Amino acid sequence: MMTSLSKMECDLFDILRAAAPLAIAVSGGADSALLAKAASNALSGSDLLLLHARLPFSPPRETRWIAEWAGKEAIRLEILDLNILEDPAVLANGPRRCYHCKKHILTAAFREIRGLGFANLADGTVTDDYGDYRPGLEATAELGVLHPLAEAGFDKRLTRLLARRYGVSNWNLPASACLASRIPCDTPITTEALARIAEAEEYLTNLGFQGCRVRHLDGEAASVEVPRPRLRRLFKLRDEVVTALKSIGFKQVSLNPNGYARGAMNPRK
């Protein structure tokens, strides 16, 4: 496996060098962080730029993490502030919301990087992402965003293996979709709902429930999902969790006994 991974790492470096000078969209997750670290190993500092979009859809901890990490790694980082809810197609939260959101973000990202002298933009897409419901990938294809990890054959497991080898501190961080994915399709998104979700998930993460989801349902109700190995502990803390989430602003709080299920609120095809 290490021999195969080393070969893939070499392939990845070749792809990155061919795309230089290169800007990389980083979210604060493990995939884009690994890509940024690989690029810093493969490219000169002047040929690499990290771009992070600070959005109401993203937990504040992601921005804090990527800013601190890029500083420690001495990689140039630009933070782009976007009010994505200005886009009516995003605000409406229809089945194609992810496409409209990604198109909005990437259009702004390309405008930013081209003003800084970079033509190419890459993201942390891996091969697993092609098997999930991701309309946003259509927007990346339309705009010409590069997917170096996927091109080199990296799935999530191999990405995390290489991230661990590189010492990227979030290598085993659970995947985290944007906060808007916690709101049912066709329910308009509000800043208040996003703030409640972010605060509730921050609270649960600090309790040790990494990879949790707080689904924001009709009537300002919350449905809490945590990974199945953490379910017993969640139910032991039921009263504490319910009280805390109600203090955040949820009127009703339920704990999902089935645990977290990826894509549970994806629009049905």
Long-range contacts (C-beta under 8 A, 24 or more apart in sequence): 1-161, 5-158, 5-161, 5-162, 5-165, 8-152, 8-153, 8-154, 8-158, 9-38, 9-162, 11-152, 11-153, 12-38, 12-42, 12-148, 12-149, 12-152, 12-154, 13-38, 13-41, 13-42, 15-146, 15-148, 15-151, 15-152, 16-42, 16-43, 16-122, 16-148, 17-42, 17-43, 19-120, 19-122, 19-146, 19-148, 20-47, 20-48, 20-120, 21-46, 21-47, 21-48, 21-49, 21-117, 21-118, 21-119, 21-120, 22-47, 22-48, 22-49, 22-118, 22-120, 22-121, 22-122, 22-146, 23-48, 23-49, 23-50, 23-51, 23-109, 23-113, 23-116, 23-118, 23-120, 23-121, 23-122, 24-48, 24-49, 24-50, 24-51, 24-121, 24-122, 24-123, 24-124, 25-51, 25-52, 25-53, 25-106, 25-109, 25-121, 25-122, 25-123, 25-124, 25-145, 26-50, 26-51, 26-52, 26-66, 26-70, 26-77, 26-124, 27-52, 27-58, 27-62, 27-66, 27-124, 28-52, 28-58, 28-61, 28-62, 28-63, 28-65, 28-66, 28-170, 29-62, 29-124, 29-170, 29-173, 29-175, 29-176, 30-159, 30-160, 30-163, 30-168, 30-170, 30-171, 30-172, 30-173, 30-175, 31-124, 31-125, 31-126, 31-149, 31-156, 31-159, 32-123, 32-124, 33-66, 33-69, 33-124, 33-163, 33-168, 33-170, 34-124, 34-149, 34-159, 34-160, 34-162, 34-163, 34-166, 34-168, 34-171, 35-122, 35-123, 35-124, 35-148, 35-149, 36-70, 36-73, 36-75, 37-73, 37-163, 37-166, 37-168, 38-148, 38-162, 38-166, 39-122, 40-73, 40-75, 41-166, 45-74, 45-75, 45-76, 48-75, 48-76, 49-76, 49-77, 49-78, 49-113, 49-116, 49-118, 50-75, 50-76, 50-77, 50-78, 51-77, 51-78, 51-80, 51-109, 51-112, 51-113, 51-121, 52-77, 52-78, 52-79, 52-80, 53-79, 53-80, 53-81, 53-82, 53-105, 53-108, 53-109, 54-79, 54-80, 54-81, 54-82, 55-82, 55-84, 55-105, 55-178, 56-83, 56-84, 56-85, 56-179, 56-191, 56-194, 56-195, 57-84, 57-101, 57-178, 57-179, 57-180, 57-194, 58-178, 58-179, 59-176, 59-179, 59-198, 59-201, 59-202, 60-198, 60-202, 61-202, 61-205, 62-176, 65-170, 69-168, 69-169, 69-170, 78-112, 78-116, 80-108, 80-109, 80-112, 82-108, 85-189, 85-191, 90-180, 90-189, 91-188, 91-189, 92-186, 92-188, 93-180, 93-183, 93-184, 93-185, 93-186, 93-187, 93-188, 93-189, 94-185, 94-186, 95-135, 95-185, 95-186, 95-267, 96-135, 97-135, 97-180, 97-185, 98-134, 98-135, 98-136, 99-135, 99-136, 99-138, 99-139, 101-136, 101-178, 101-180, 102-135, 102-136, 102-137, 102-139, 102-140, 103-139, 103-142, 103-143, 106-139, 106-140, 106-143, 106-145, 107-143, 110-143, 120-146, 121-145, 121-146, 122-146, 122-147, 122-148, 123-147, 124-149, 124-159, 125-149, 125-150, 126-150, 126-154, 126-155, 126-156, 126-159, 127-153, 127-154, 127-155, 128-155, 128-156, 132-262, 132-263, 133-263, 133-266, 133-267, 133-269, 173-210, 174-210, 174-211, 174-227, 175-211, 175-262, 176-211, 181-265, 181-266, 182-213, 182-214, 182-215, 182-216, 182-265, 183-215, 183-216, 183-265, 184-215, 184-217, 184-218, 184-265, 185-265, 185-267, 187-218, 192-249, 193-220, 196-220, 196-222, 196-248, 196-249, 196-250, 199-248, 200-224, 200-244, 200-245, 200-248, 200-250, 203-244, 203-245, 203-248, 204-241, 207-237, 207-241, 208-233, 209-233, 209-234, 211-260, 212-260, 213-260, 213-264, 214-245, 215-256, 215-264, 215-265, 219-251, 219-252, 220-249, 220-250, 220-251, 220-252, 221-250, 221-251, 221-252, 221-253, 221-254, 222-250, 222-252, 222-253, 222-254, 223-254, 223-255, 223-256, 224-253, 224-254, 224-255, 224-256, 225-256, 225-258, 225-259, 225-260, 225-261, 225-264, 226-259, 226-260, 227-259, 227-260, 228-258, 228-259, 228-260, 230-259, 231-257, 231-259
